[in-house]
Amino acid sequence: MTRGELPDGWTLQRIRDVSGDREAVVLNTERVVTYLGQPHAPDEVLQPEIVLGFHDLCVVKAVDDDDWYMGSLNSDGTVDCWDAYDDLWNALRGL
């Protein structure tokens, strides 16, 4: 999978169906994505491979990482993630 492509077996329509958001979009990966992690732990800057937008929320797949991160899409285009899921299905259902 190259950057910005959806995982095997996933289409934008399937993402919209699972998430319940008919306006879900694939966003540009050229943005700063930070995983805020746990309290008292350092924030981690992620290199995004896939960024899916759901209005003010995002689901992000980082390069070389199996987790999917959920976060807020900020007005400046950056993403602050606060949770991680084992797979895309669960991340979409968590929206």
PDB file of N, CA, C and O in Angstrom:
ATOM      1  N   MET A   1       0.852  -1.167   0.000  1.00  0.00           N
ATOM      2  CA  MET A   1       0.000   0.000   0.000  1.00  0.00           C
ATOM      3  C   MET A   1       0.899   1.232   0.000  1.00  0.00           C
ATOM      4  O   MET A   1       1.813   1.331   0.818  1.00  0.00           O
ATOM      5  N   THR A   2       0.651   2.154  -0.895  1.00  0.00           N
ATOM      6  CA  THR A   2       1.407   3.397  -0.912  1.00  0.00           C
ATOM      7  C   THR A   2       0.639   4.460  -0.140  1.00  0.00           C
ATOM      8  O   THR A   2      -0.548   4.299   0.142  1.00  0.00           O
ATOM      9  N   ARG A   3       1.309   5.523   0.193  1.00  0.00           N
ATOM     10  CA  ARG A   3       0.687   6.581   0.986  1.00  0.00           C
ATOM     11  C   ARG A   3      -0.566   7.125   0.312  1.00  0.00           C
ATOM     12  O   ARG A   3      -0.576   7.410  -0.886  1.00  0.00           O
ATOM     13  N   GLY A   4      -1.613   7.262   1.103  1.00  0.00           N
ATOM     14  CA  GLY A   4      -2.848   7.844   0.613  1.00  0.00           C
ATOM     15  C   GLY A   4      -3.823   6.842   0.021  1.00  0.00           C
ATOM     16  O   GLY A   4      -4.985   7.178  -0.207  1.00  0.00           O
ATOM     17  N   GLU A   5      -3.371   5.609  -0.233  1.00  0.00           N
ATOM     18  CA  GLU A   5      -4.278   4.597  -0.757  1.00  0.00           C
ATOM     19  C   GLU A   5      -5.021   3.943   0.402  1.00  0.00           C
ATOM     20  O   GLU A   5      -4.520   3.884   1.525  1.00  0.00           O
ATOM     21  N   LEU A   6      -6.208   3.460   0.116  1.00  0.00           N
ATOM     22  CA  LEU A   6      -6.978   2.766   1.139  1.00  0.00           C
ATOM     23  C   LEU A   6      -6.466   1.336   1.284  1.00  0.00           C
ATOM     24  O   LEU A   6      -5.915   0.775   0.337  1.00  0.00           O
ATOM     25  N   PRO A   7      -6.645   0.748   2.457  1.00  0.00           N
ATOM     26  CA  PRO A   7      -6.209  -0.637   2.659  1.00  0.00           C
ATOM     27  C   PRO A   7      -6.976  -1.594   1.742  1.00  0.00           C
ATOM     28  O   PRO A   7      -8.083  -1.295   1.294  1.00  0.00           O
ATOM     29  N   ASP A   8      -6.370  -2.736   1.476  1.00  0.00           N
ATOM     30  CA  ASP A   8      -7.031  -3.756   0.662  1.00  0.00           C
ATOM     31  C   ASP A   8      -8.409  -4.075   1.221  1.00  0.00           C
ATOM     32  O   ASP A   8      -8.576  -4.235   2.430  1.00  0.00           O
ATOM     33  N   GLY A   9      -9.384  -4.167   0.345  1.00  0.00           N
ATOM     34  CA  GLY A   9     -10.741  -4.498   0.743  1.00  0.00           C
ATOM     35  C   GLY A   9     -11.589  -3.311   1.168  1.00  0.00           C
ATOM     36  O   GLY A   9     -12.772  -3.473   1.466  1.00  0.00           O
ATOM     37  N   TRP A  10     -11.004  -2.125   1.201  1.00  0.00           N
ATOM     38  CA  TRP A  10     -11.742  -0.938   1.626  1.00  0.00           C
ATOM     39  C   TRP A  10     -11.912   0.025   0.459  1.00  0.00           C
ATOM     40  O   TRP A  10     -10.988   0.263  -0.319  1.00  0.00           O
ATOM     41  N   THR A  11     -13.118   0.571   0.363  1.00  0.00           N
ATOM     42  CA  THR A  11     -13.419   1.635  -0.584  1.00  0.00           C
ATOM     43  C   THR A  11     -13.940   2.814   0.227  1.00  0.00           C
ATOM     44  O   THR A  11     -14.302   2.667   1.395  1.00  0.00           O
ATOM     45  N   LEU A  12     -13.974   3.969  -0.394  1.00  0.00           N
ATOM     46  CA  LEU A  12     -14.527   5.127   0.299  1.00  0.00           C
ATOM     47  C   LEU A  12     -15.989   4.881   0.657  1.00  0.00           C
ATOM     48  O   LEU A  12     -16.441   5.300   1.723  1.00  0.00           O
ATOM     49  N   GLN A  13     -16.727   4.216  -0.210  1.00  0.00           N
ATOM     50  CA  GLN A  13     -18.127   3.923   0.096  1.00  0.00           C
ATOM     51  C   GLN A  13     -18.258   3.005   1.304  1.00  0.00           C
ATOM     52  O   GLN A  13     -19.131   3.212   2.146  1.00  0.00           O
ATOM     53  N   ARG A  14     -17.401   1.995   1.399  1.00  0.00           N
ATOM     54  CA  ARG A  14     -17.450   1.092   2.557  1.00  0.00           C
ATOM     55  C   ARG A  14     -17.109   1.859   3.830  1.00  0.00           C
ATOM     56  O   ARG A  14     -17.739   1.643   4.866  1.00  0.00           O
ATOM     57  N   ILE A  15     -16.132   2.742   3.770  1.00  0.00           N
ATOM     58  CA  ILE A  15     -15.777   3.563   4.932  1.00  0.00           C
ATOM     59  C   ILE A  15     -16.969   4.414   5.351  1.00  0.00           C
ATOM     60  O   ILE A  15     -17.254   4.544   6.541  1.00  0.00           O
ATOM     61  N   ARG A  16     -17.659   4.990   4.382  1.00  0.00           N
ATOM     62  CA  ARG A  16     -18.854   5.787   4.690  1.00  0.00           C
ATOM     63  C   ARG A  16     -19.954   4.925   5.302  1.00  0.00           C
ATOM     64  O   ARG A  16     -20.625   5.355   6.239  1.00  0.00           O
ATOM     65  N   ASP A  17     -20.141   3.730   4.788  1.00  0.00           N
ATOM     66  CA  ASP A  17     -21.173   2.832   5.313  1.00  0.00           C
ATOM     67  C   ASP A  17     -20.867   2.416   6.751  1.00  0.00           C
ATOM     68  O   ASP A  17     -21.751   2.461   7.606  1.00  0.00           O
ATOM     69  N   VAL A  18     -19.639   2.015   7.024  1.00  0.00           N
ATOM     70  CA  VAL A  18     -19.273   1.547   8.368  1.00  0.00           C
ATOM     71  C   VAL A  18     -19.297   2.692   9.366  1.00  0.00           C
ATOM     72  O   VAL A  18     -19.760   2.517  10.493  1.00  0.00           O
ATOM     73  N   SER A  19     -18.806   3.858   8.973  1.00  0.00           N
ATOM     74  CA  SER A  19     -18.746   4.993   9.890  1.00  0.00           C
ATOM     75  C   SER A  19     -20.097   5.677  10.074  1.00  0.00           C
ATOM     76  O   SER A  19     -20.338   6.329  11.090  1.00  0.00           O
ATOM     77  N   GLY A  20     -20.973   5.523   9.085  1.00  0.00           N
ATOM     78  CA  GLY A  20     -22.254   6.224   9.124  1.00  0.00           C
ATOM     79  C   GLY A  20     -22.156   7.667   8.666  1.00  0.00           C
ATOM     80  O   GLY A  20     -23.133   8.411   8.754  1.00  0.00           O
ATOM     81  N   ASP A  21     -20.999   8.071   8.182  1.00  0.00           N
ATOM     82  CA  ASP A  21     -20.784   9.448   7.724  1.00  0.00           C
ATOM     83  C   ASP A  21     -20.716   9.459   6.200  1.00  0.00           C
ATOM     84  O   ASP A  21     -19.713   9.042   5.620  1.00  0.00           O
ATOM     85  N   ARG A  22     -21.748   9.920   5.568  1.00  0.00           N
ATOM     86  CA  ARG A  22     -21.831   9.926   4.098  1.00  0.00           C
ATOM     87  C   ARG A  22     -20.907  10.965   3.452  1.00  0.00           C
ATOM     88  O   ARG A  22     -20.745  10.983   2.232  1.00  0.00           O
ATOM     89  N   GLU A  23     -20.304  11.825   4.271  1.00  0.00           N
ATOM     90  CA  GLU A  23     -19.412  12.854   3.745  1.00  0.00           C
ATOM     91  C   GLU A  23     -17.941  12.575   4.068  1.00  0.00           C
ATOM     92  O   GLU A  23     -17.097  13.457   3.908  1.00  0.00           O
ATOM     93  N   ALA A  24     -17.631  11.363   4.520  1.00  0.00           N
ATOM     94  CA  ALA A  24     -16.246  11.003   4.823  1.00  0.00           C
ATOM     95  C   ALA A  24     -15.383  11.171   3.578  1.00  0.00           C
ATOM     96  O   ALA A  24     -15.817  10.873   2.465  1.00  0.00           O
ATOM     97  N   VAL A  25     -14.149  11.652   3.780  1.00  0.00           N
ATOM     98  CA  VAL A  25     -13.238  11.896   2.661  1.00  0.00           C
ATOM     99  C   VAL A  25     -11.830  11.407   3.014  1.00  0.00           C
ATOM    100  O   VAL A  25     -11.474  11.269   4.185  1.00  0.00           O
ATOM    101  N   VAL A  26     -11.049  11.152   1.977  1.00  0.00           N
ATOM    102  CA  VAL A  26      -9.627  10.881   2.152  1.00  0.00           C
ATOM    103  C   VAL A  26      -8.915  12.228   2.081  1.00  0.00           C
ATOM    104  O   VAL A  26      -9.100  12.980   1.125  1.00  0.00           O
ATOM    105  N   LEU A  27      -8.104  12.532   3.088  1.00  0.00           N
ATOM    106  CA  LEU A  27      -7.407  13.809   3.169  1.00  0.00           C
ATOM    107  C   LEU A  27      -5.936  13.646   2.803  1.00  0.00           C
ATOM    108  O   LEU A  27      -5.388  12.545   2.844  1.00  0.00           O
ATOM    109  N   ASN A  28      -5.325  14.740   2.453  1.00  0.00           N
ATOM    110  CA  ASN A  28      -3.905  14.790   2.147  1.00  0.00           C
ATOM    111  C   ASN A  28      -3.101  14.380   3.379  1.00  0.00           C
ATOM    112  O   ASN A  28      -3.445  14.748   4.502  1.00  0.00           O
ATOM    113  N   THR A  29      -2.042  13.626   3.166  1.00  0.00           N
ATOM    114  CA  THR A  29      -1.205  13.188   4.284  1.00  0.00           C
ATOM    115  C   THR A  29      -0.129  14.194   4.660  1.00  0.00           C
ATOM    116  O   THR A  29       0.595  13.992   5.636  1.00  0.00           O
ATOM    117  N   GLU A  30      -0.018  15.256   3.910  1.00  0.00           N
ATOM    118  CA  GLU A  30       1.007  16.277   4.194  1.00  0.00           C
ATOM    119  C   GLU A  30       0.516  17.199   5.296  1.00  0.00           C
ATOM    120  O   GLU A  30       0.100  18.330   5.041  1.00  0.00           O
ATOM    121  N   ARG A  31       0.572  16.699   6.527  1.00  0.00           N
ATOM    122  CA  ARG A  31       0.118  17.453   7.696  1.00  0.00           C
ATOM    123  C   ARG A  31       0.809  16.905   8.937  1.00  0.00           C
ATOM    124  O   ARG A  31       1.318  15.784   8.926  1.00  0.00           O
ATOM    125  N   VAL A  32       0.828  17.679   9.986  1.00  0.00           N
ATOM    126  CA  VAL A  32       1.396  17.240  11.253  1.00  0.00           C
ATOM    127  C   VAL A  32       0.318  16.479  12.023  1.00  0.00           C
ATOM    128  O   VAL A  32      -0.784  16.983  12.237  1.00  0.00           O
ATOM    129  N   VAL A  33       0.659  15.258  12.433  1.00  0.00           N
ATOM    130  CA  VAL A  33      -0.254  14.429  13.227  1.00  0.00           C
ATOM    131  C   VAL A  33       0.470  14.075  14.521  1.00  0.00           C
ATOM    132  O   VAL A  33       1.578  13.538  14.498  1.00  0.00           O
ATOM    133  N   THR A  34      -0.164  14.379  15.642  1.00  0.00           N
ATOM    134  CA  THR A  34       0.428  14.123  16.950  1.00  0.00           C
ATOM    135  C   THR A  34      -0.481  13.208  17.757  1.00  0.00           C
ATOM    136  O   THR A  34      -1.683  13.445  17.872  1.00  0.00           O
ATOM    137  N   TYR A  35       0.122  12.145  18.319  1.00  0.00           N
ATOM    138  CA  TYR A  35      -0.607  11.269  19.236  1.00  0.00           C
ATOM    139  C   TYR A  35      -0.333  11.759  20.646  1.00  0.00           C
ATOM    140  O   TYR A  35       0.805  11.717  21.114  1.00  0.00           O
ATOM    141  N   LEU A  36      -1.372  12.222  21.321  1.00  0.00           N
ATOM    142  CA  LEU A  36      -1.221  12.811  22.634  1.00  0.00           C
ATOM    143  C   LEU A  36      -0.977  11.764  23.713  1.00  0.00           C
ATOM    144  O   LEU A  36      -0.472  12.090  24.787  1.00  0.00           O
ATOM    145  N   GLY A  37      -1.328  10.520  23.441  1.00  0.00           N
ATOM    146  CA  GLY A  37      -1.001   9.416  24.338  1.00  0.00           C
ATOM    147  C   GLY A  37      -1.606   9.545  25.712  1.00  0.00           C
ATOM    148  O   GLY A  37      -2.686  10.105  25.905  1.00  0.00           O
ATOM    149  N   GLN A  38      -0.879   9.012  26.645  1.00  0.00           N
ATOM    150  CA  GLN A  38      -1.342   8.963  28.029  1.00  0.00           C
ATOM    151  C   GLN A  38      -0.826  10.168  28.818  1.00  0.00           C
ATOM    152  O   GLN A  38       0.177  10.774  28.442  1.00  0.00           O
ATOM    153  N   PRO A  39      -1.512  10.515  29.912  1.00  0.00           N
ATOM    154  CA  PRO A  39      -1.007  11.588  30.773  1.00  0.00           C
ATOM    155  C   PRO A  39       0.411  11.254  31.258  1.00  0.00           C
ATOM    156  O   PRO A  39       0.722  10.099  31.547  1.00  0.00           O
ATOM    157  N   HIS A  40       1.228  12.238  31.339  1.00  0.00           N
ATOM    158  CA  HIS A  40       2.615  12.121  31.821  1.00  0.00           C
ATOM    159  C   HIS A  40       3.509  11.355  30.858  1.00  0.00           C
ATOM    160  O   HIS A  40       4.627  10.986  31.221  1.00  0.00           O
ATOM    161  N   ALA A  41       3.046  11.110  29.649  1.00  0.00           N
ATOM    162  CA  ALA A  41       3.873  10.479  28.605  1.00  0.00           C
ATOM    163  C   ALA A  41       4.120  11.518  27.517  1.00  0.00           C
ATOM    164  O   ALA A  41       3.263  12.366  27.271  1.00  0.00           O
ATOM    165  N   PRO A  42       5.262  11.464  26.873  1.00  0.00           N
ATOM    166  CA  PRO A  42       5.539  12.455  25.817  1.00  0.00           C
ATOM    167  C   PRO A  42       4.627  12.245  24.607  1.00  0.00           C
ATOM    168  O   PRO A  42       4.271  11.115  24.272  1.00  0.00           O
ATOM    169  N   ASP A  43       4.259  13.342  23.964  1.00  0.00           N
ATOM    170  CA  ASP A  43       3.492  13.261  22.724  1.00  0.00           C
ATOM    171  C   ASP A  43       4.370  12.648  21.641  1.00  0.00           C
ATOM    172  O   ASP A  43       5.593  12.789  21.663  1.00  0.00           O
ATOM    173  N   GLU A  44       3.738  11.975  20.702  1.00  0.00           N
ATOM    174  CA  GLU A  44       4.456  11.314  19.619  1.00  0.00           C
ATOM    175  C   GLU A  44       3.991  11.876  18.279  1.00  0.00           C
ATOM    176  O   GLU A  44       2.795  11.870  17.988  1.00  0.00           O
ATOM    177  N   VAL A  45       4.919  12.359  17.465  1.00  0.00           N
ATOM    178  CA  VAL A  45       4.582  12.828  16.124  1.00  0.00           C
ATOM    179  C   VAL A  45       4.536  11.623  15.207  1.00  0.00           C
ATOM    180  O   VAL A  45       5.496  10.856  15.130  1.00  0.00           O
ATOM    181  N   LEU A  46       3.410  11.455  14.504  1.00  0.00           N
ATOM    182  CA  LEU A  46       3.207  10.321  13.609  1.00  0.00           C
ATOM    183  C   LEU A  46       3.412  10.754  12.170  1.00  0.00           C
ATOM    184  O   LEU A  46       3.092  11.885  11.801  1.00  0.00           O
ATOM    185  N   GLN A  47       3.943   9.860  11.363  1.00  0.00           N
ATOM    186  CA  GLN A  47       4.047  10.108   9.925  1.00  0.00           C
ATOM    187  C   GLN A  47       2.824   9.451   9.276  1.00  0.00           C
ATOM    188  O   GLN A  47       2.767   8.225   9.175  1.00  0.00           O
ATOM    189  N   PRO A  48       1.848  10.248   8.836  1.00  0.00           N
ATOM    190  CA  PRO A  48       0.607   9.663   8.328  1.00  0.00           C
ATOM    191  C   PRO A  48       0.769   8.995   6.968  1.00  0.00           C
ATOM    192  O   PRO A  48       1.396   9.533   6.055  1.00  0.00           O
ATOM    193  N   GLU A  49       0.186   7.809   6.866  1.00  0.00           N
ATOM    194  CA  GLU A  49       0.110   7.068   5.606  1.00  0.00           C
ATOM    195  C   GLU A  49      -1.257   7.248   4.973  1.00  0.00           C
ATOM    196  O   GLU A  49      -1.382   7.347   3.752  1.00  0.00           O
ATOM    197  N   ILE A  50      -2.291   7.289   5.824  1.00  0.00           N
ATOM    198  CA  ILE A  50      -3.676   7.491   5.395  1.00  0.00           C
ATOM    199  C   ILE A  50      -4.341   8.422   6.403  1.00  0.00           C
ATOM    200  O   ILE A  50      -4.193   8.241   7.612  1.00  0.00           O
ATOM    201  N   VAL A  51      -5.064   9.407   5.912  1.00  0.00           N
ATOM    202  CA  VAL A  51      -5.840  10.293   6.782  1.00  0.00           C
ATOM    203  C   VAL A  51      -7.261  10.333   6.230  1.00  0.00           C
ATOM    204  O   VAL A  51      -7.486  10.735   5.089  1.00  0.00           O
ATOM    205  N   LEU A  52      -8.210   9.912   7.054  1.00  0.00           N
ATOM    206  CA  LEU A  52      -9.623   9.930   6.683  1.00  0.00           C
ATOM    207  C   LEU A  52     -10.316  11.015   7.494  1.00  0.00           C
ATOM    208  O   LEU A  52     -10.172  11.073   8.715  1.00  0.00           O
ATOM    209  N   GLY A  53     -11.069  11.872   6.814  1.00  0.00           N
ATOM    210  CA  GLY A  53     -11.741  12.982   7.466  1.00  0.00           C
ATOM    211  C   GLY A  53     -13.225  12.742   7.644  1.00  0.00           C
ATOM    212  O   GLY A  53     -13.910  12.278   6.732  1.00  0.00           O
ATOM    213  N   PHE A  54     -13.713  13.068   8.838  1.00  0.00           N
ATOM    214  CA  PHE A  54     -15.122  12.934   9.203  1.00  0.00           C
ATOM    215  C   PHE A  54     -15.533  14.232   9.889  1.00  0.00           C
ATOM    216  O   PHE A  54     -15.673  14.280  11.111  1.00  0.00           O
ATOM    217  N   HIS A  55     -15.724  15.278   9.099  1.00  0.00           N
ATOM    218  CA  HIS A  55     -16.015  16.615   9.607  1.00  0.00           C
ATOM    219  C   HIS A  55     -14.843  17.089  10.461  1.00  0.00           C
ATOM    220  O   HIS A  55     -13.767  17.342   9.921  1.00  0.00           O
ATOM    221  N   ASP A  56     -15.016  17.217  11.784  1.00  0.00           N
ATOM    222  CA  ASP A  56     -13.941  17.695  12.661  1.00  0.00           C
ATOM    223  C   ASP A  56     -13.101  16.566  13.247  1.00  0.00           C
ATOM    224  O   ASP A  56     -12.185  16.819  14.030  1.00  0.00           O
ATOM    225  N   LEU A  57     -13.403  15.327  12.878  1.00  0.00           N
ATOM    226  CA  LEU A  57     -12.652  14.178  13.378  1.00  0.00           C
ATOM    227  C   LEU A  57     -11.852  13.540  12.251  1.00  0.00           C
ATOM    228  O   LEU A  57     -12.178  13.694  11.074  1.00  0.00           O
ATOM    229  N   CYS A  58     -10.805  12.825  12.627  1.00  0.00           N
ATOM    230  CA  CYS A  58      -9.974  12.096  11.669  1.00  0.00           C
ATOM    231  C   CYS A  58      -9.657  10.714  12.202  1.00  0.00           C
ATOM    232  O   CYS A  58      -9.639  10.484  13.412  1.00  0.00           O
ATOM    233  N   VAL A  59      -9.409   9.804  11.282  1.00  0.00           N
ATOM    234  CA  VAL A  59      -8.819   8.513  11.594  1.00  0.00           C
ATOM    235  C   VAL A  59      -7.545   8.442  10.763  1.00  0.00           C
ATOM    236  O   VAL A  59      -7.562   8.662   9.552  1.00  0.00           O
ATOM    237  N   VAL A  60      -6.434   8.128  11.436  1.00  0.00           N
ATOM    238  CA  VAL A  60      -5.117   8.188  10.805  1.00  0.00           C
ATOM    239  C   VAL A  60      -4.417   6.840  10.931  1.00  0.00           C
ATOM    240  O   VAL A  60      -4.378   6.247  12.009  1.00  0.00           O
ATOM    241  N   LYS A  61      -3.870   6.368   9.826  1.00  0.00           N
ATOM    242  CA  LYS A  61      -2.977   5.199   9.811  1.00  0.00           C
ATOM    243  C   LYS A  61      -1.578   5.749   9.634  1.00  0.00           C
ATOM    244  O   LYS A  61      -1.299   6.450   8.661  1.00  0.00           O
ATOM    245  N   ALA A  62      -0.691   5.433  10.578  1.00  0.00           N
ATOM    246  CA  ALA A  62       0.684   5.916  10.507  1.00  0.00           C
ATOM    247  C   ALA A  62       1.546   4.917   9.735  1.00  0.00           C
ATOM    248  O   ALA A  62       1.264   3.719   9.715  1.00  0.00           O
ATOM    249  N   VAL A  63       2.587   5.425   9.110  1.00  0.00           N
ATOM    250  CA  VAL A  63       3.552   4.591   8.393  1.00  0.00           C
ATOM    251  C   VAL A  63       4.201   3.634   9.398  1.00  0.00           C
ATOM    252  O   VAL A  63       4.540   4.033  10.512  1.00  0.00           O
ATOM    253  N   ASP A  64       4.371   2.378   8.998  1.00  0.00           N
ATOM    254  CA  ASP A  64       5.034   1.358   9.830  1.00  0.00           C
ATOM    255  C   ASP A  64       4.369   1.158  11.181  1.00  0.00           C
ATOM    256  O   ASP A  64       5.050   0.892  12.172  1.00  0.00           O
ATOM    257  N   ASP A  65       3.058   1.280  11.234  1.00  0.00           N
ATOM    258  CA  ASP A  65       2.306   1.101  12.473  1.00  0.00           C
ATOM    259  C   ASP A  65       0.993   0.426  12.105  1.00  0.00           C
ATOM    260  O   ASP A  65       0.337   0.834  11.146  1.00  0.00           O
ATOM    261  N   ASP A  66       0.602  -0.597  12.850  1.00  0.00           N
ATOM    262  CA  ASP A  66      -0.637  -1.314  12.558  1.00  0.00           C
ATOM    263  C   ASP A  66      -1.867  -0.649  13.155  1.00  0.00           C
ATOM    264  O   ASP A  66      -2.990  -0.994  12.786  1.00  0.00           O
ATOM    265  N   ASP A  67      -1.679   0.304  14.075  1.00  0.00           N
ATOM    266  CA  ASP A  67      -2.808   0.947  14.740  1.00  0.00           C
ATOM    267  C   ASP A  67      -3.430   2.029  13.864  1.00  0.00           C
ATOM    268  O   ASP A  67      -2.796   2.566  12.956  1.00  0.00           O
ATOM    269  N   TRP A  68      -4.683   2.330  14.163  1.00  0.00           N
ATOM    270  CA  TRP A  68      -5.429   3.435  13.561  1.00  0.00           C
ATOM    271  C   TRP A  68      -5.734   4.412  14.681  1.00  0.00           C
ATOM    272  O   TRP A  68      -6.280   4.026  15.714  1.00  0.00           O
ATOM    273  N   TYR A  69      -5.387   5.664  14.484  1.00  0.00           N
ATOM    274  CA  TYR A  69      -5.509   6.691  15.515  1.00  0.00           C
ATOM    275  C   TYR A  69      -6.701   7.594  15.236  1.00  0.00           C
ATOM    276  O   TYR A  69      -6.944   7.992  14.097  1.00  0.00           O
ATOM    277  N   MET A  70      -7.448   7.916  16.308  1.00  0.00           N
ATOM    278  CA  MET A  70      -8.566   8.839  16.187  1.00  0.00           C
ATOM    279  C   MET A  70      -8.184  10.171  16.797  1.00  0.00           C
ATOM    280  O   MET A  70      -7.537  10.236  17.842  1.00  0.00           O
ATOM    281  N   GLY A  71      -8.601  11.239  16.119  1.00  0.00           N
ATOM    282  CA  GLY A  71      -8.285  12.551  16.651  1.00  0.00           C
ATOM    283  C   GLY A  71      -9.116  13.657  16.056  1.00  0.00           C
ATOM    284  O   GLY A  71     -10.037  13.425  15.273  1.00  0.00           O
ATOM    285  N   SER A  72      -8.770  14.861  16.444  1.00  0.00           N
ATOM    286  CA  SER A  72      -9.459  16.071  15.991  1.00  0.00           C
ATOM    287  C   SER A  72      -8.683  16.718  14.859  1.00  0.00           C
ATOM    288  O   SER A  72      -7.457  16.818  14.905  1.00  0.00           O
ATOM    289  N   LEU A  73      -9.413  17.154  13.843  1.00  0.00           N
ATOM    290  CA  LEU A  73      -8.833  17.929  12.751  1.00  0.00           C
ATOM    291  C   LEU A  73      -8.901  19.389  13.151  1.00  0.00           C
ATOM    292  O   LEU A  73      -9.987  19.951  13.289  1.00  0.00           O
ATOM    293  N   ASN A  74      -7.750  19.999  13.337  1.00  0.00           N
ATOM    294  CA  ASN A  74      -7.674  21.391  13.760  1.00  0.00           C
ATOM    295  C   ASN A  74      -7.813  22.332  12.570  1.00  0.00           C
ATOM    296  O   ASN A  74      -7.612  21.927  11.425  1.00  0.00           O
ATOM    297  N   SER A  75      -8.156  23.582  12.843  1.00  0.00           N
ATOM    298  CA  SER A  75      -8.392  24.562  11.781  1.00  0.00           C
ATOM    299  C   SER A  75      -7.147  24.818  10.932  1.00  0.00           C
ATOM    300  O   SER A  75      -7.266  25.252   9.787  1.00  0.00           O
ATOM    301  N   ASP A  76      -5.952  24.556  11.477  1.00  0.00           N
ATOM    302  CA  ASP A  76      -4.725  24.753  10.711  1.00  0.00           C
ATOM    303  C   ASP A  76      -4.304  23.507   9.922  1.00  0.00           C
ATOM    304  O   ASP A  76      -3.245  23.495   9.295  1.00  0.00           O
ATOM    305  N   GLY A  77      -5.141  22.457   9.956  1.00  0.00           N
ATOM    306  CA  GLY A  77      -4.860  21.237   9.204  1.00  0.00           C
ATOM    307  C   GLY A  77      -4.126  20.171   9.982  1.00  0.00           C
ATOM    308  O   GLY A  77      -4.003  19.040   9.513  1.00  0.00           O
ATOM    309  N   THR A  78      -3.635  20.504  11.160  1.00  0.00           N
ATOM    310  CA  THR A  78      -2.966  19.505  11.984  1.00  0.00           C
ATOM    311  C   THR A  78      -4.011  18.585  12.621  1.00  0.00           C
ATOM    312  O   THR A  78      -5.200  18.904  12.666  1.00  0.00           O
ATOM    313  N   VAL A  79      -3.540  17.442  13.109  1.00  0.00           N
ATOM    314  CA  VAL A  79      -4.425  16.478  13.761  1.00  0.00           C
ATOM    315  C   VAL A  79      -3.847  16.138  15.127  1.00  0.00           C
ATOM    316  O   VAL A  79      -2.664  15.818  15.244  1.00  0.00           O
ATOM    317  N   ASP A  80      -4.681  16.207  16.160  1.00  0.00           N
ATOM    318  CA  ASP A  80      -4.312  15.780  17.505  1.00  0.00           C
ATOM    319  C   ASP A  80      -5.087  14.514  17.825  1.00  0.00           C
ATOM    320  O   ASP A  80      -6.308  14.547  17.975  1.00  0.00           O
ATOM    321  N   CYS A  81      -4.374  13.392  17.930  1.00  0.00           N
ATOM    322  CA  CYS A  81      -5.013  12.094  18.191  1.00  0.00           C
ATOM    323  C   CYS A  81      -4.971  11.780  19.675  1.00  0.00           C
ATOM    324  O   CYS A  81      -3.999  12.092  20.363  1.00  0.00           O
ATOM    325  N   TRP A  82      -6.026  11.166  20.154  1.00  0.00           N
ATOM    326  CA  TRP A  82      -6.122  10.849  21.566  1.00  0.00           C
ATOM    327  C   TRP A  82      -6.404   9.375  21.825  1.00  0.00           C
ATOM    328  O   TRP A  82      -6.388   8.948  22.980  1.00  0.00           O
ATOM    329  N   ASP A  83      -6.664   8.580  20.779  1.00  0.00           N
ATOM    330  CA  ASP A  83      -6.993   7.173  20.983  1.00  0.00           C
ATOM    331  C   ASP A  83      -6.442   6.353  19.825  1.00  0.00           C
ATOM    332  O   ASP A  83      -6.226   6.875  18.732  1.00  0.00           O
ATOM    333  N   ALA A  84      -6.217   5.065  20.070  1.00  0.00           N
ATOM    334  CA  ALA A  84      -5.711   4.169  19.031  1.00  0.00           C
ATOM    335  C   ALA A  84      -6.550   2.891  19.023  1.00  0.00           C
ATOM    336  O   ALA A  84      -6.993   2.413  20.067  1.00  0.00           O
ATOM    337  N   TYR A  85      -6.757   2.354  17.824  1.00  0.00           N
ATOM    338  CA  TYR A  85      -7.540   1.139  17.618  1.00  0.00           C
ATOM    339  C   TYR A  85      -6.693   0.117  16.862  1.00  0.00           C
ATOM    340  O   TYR A  85      -5.790   0.474  16.105  1.00  0.00           O
ATOM    341  N   ASP A  86      -7.004  -1.158  17.083  1.00  0.00           N
ATOM    342  CA  ASP A  86      -6.260  -2.237  16.428  1.00  0.00           C
ATOM    343  C   ASP A  86      -6.540  -2.359  14.945  1.00  0.00           C
ATOM    344  O   ASP A  86      -5.698  -2.837  14.186  1.00  0.00           O
ATOM    345  N   ASP A  87      -7.733  -1.924  14.525  1.00  0.00           N
ATOM    346  CA  ASP A  87      -8.066  -2.055  13.107  1.00  0.00           C
ATOM    347  C   ASP A  87      -9.000  -0.932  12.671  1.00  0.00           C
ATOM    348  O   ASP A  87      -9.587  -0.229  13.494  1.00  0.00           O
ATOM    349  N   LEU A  88      -9.120  -0.784  11.359  1.00  0.00           N
ATOM    350  CA  LEU A  88      -9.920   0.302  10.790  1.00  0.00           C
ATOM    351  C   LEU A  88     -11.391   0.156  11.151  1.00  0.00           C
ATOM    352  O   LEU A  88     -12.047   1.147  11.472  1.00  0.00           O
ATOM    353  N   TRP A  89     -11.916  -1.056  11.105  1.00  0.00           N
ATOM    354  CA  TRP A  89     -13.333  -1.283  11.416  1.00  0.00           C
ATOM    355  C   TRP A  89     -13.670  -0.701  12.793  1.00  0.00           C
ATOM    356  O   TRP A  89     -14.622   0.070  12.919  1.00  0.00           O
ATOM    357  N   ASN A  90     -12.905  -1.061  13.818  1.00  0.00           N
ATOM    358  CA  ASN A  90     -13.183  -0.578  15.171  1.00  0.00           C
ATOM    359  C   ASN A  90     -12.995   0.931  15.280  1.00  0.00           C
ATOM    360  O   ASN A  90     -13.748   1.596  15.990  1.00  0.00           O
ATOM    361  N   ALA A  91     -12.012   1.472  14.595  1.00  0.00           N
ATOM    362  CA  ALA A  91     -11.819   2.925  14.621  1.00  0.00           C
ATOM    363  C   ALA A  91     -13.039   3.633  14.032  1.00  0.00           C
ATOM    364  O   ALA A  91     -13.512   4.626  14.586  1.00  0.00           O
ATOM    365  N   LEU A  92     -13.539   3.127  12.923  1.00  0.00           N
ATOM    366  CA  LEU A  92     -14.715   3.746  12.290  1.00  0.00           C
ATOM    367  C   LEU A  92     -15.949   3.611  13.163  1.00  0.00           C
ATOM    368  O   LEU A  92     -16.761   4.534  13.230  1.00  0.00           O
ATOM    369  N   ARG A  93     -16.102   2.491  13.826  1.00  0.00           N
ATOM    370  CA  ARG A  93     -17.253   2.297  14.704  1.00  0.00           C
ATOM    371  C   ARG A  93     -17.150   3.164  15.953  1.00  0.00           C
ATOM    372  O   ARG A  93     -18.156   3.446  16.603  1.00  0.00           O
ATOM    373  N   GLY A  94     -15.924   3.588  16.289  1.00  0.00           N
ATOM    374  CA  GLY A  94     -15.710   4.428  17.467  1.00  0.00           C
ATOM    375  C   GLY A  94     -15.975   5.902  17.235  1.00  0.00           C
ATOM    376  O   GLY A  94     -15.931   6.698  18.173  1.00  0.00           O
ATOM    377  N   LEU A  95     -16.252   6.276  15.980  1.00  0.00           N
ATOM    378  CA  LEU A  95     -16.496   7.681  15.680  1.00  0.00           C
ATOM    379  C   LEU A  95     -17.755   8.192  16.359  1.00  0.00           C
ATOM    380  O   LEU A  95     -18.106   9.363  16.209  1.00  0.00           O
TER     381      LEU A  95
END
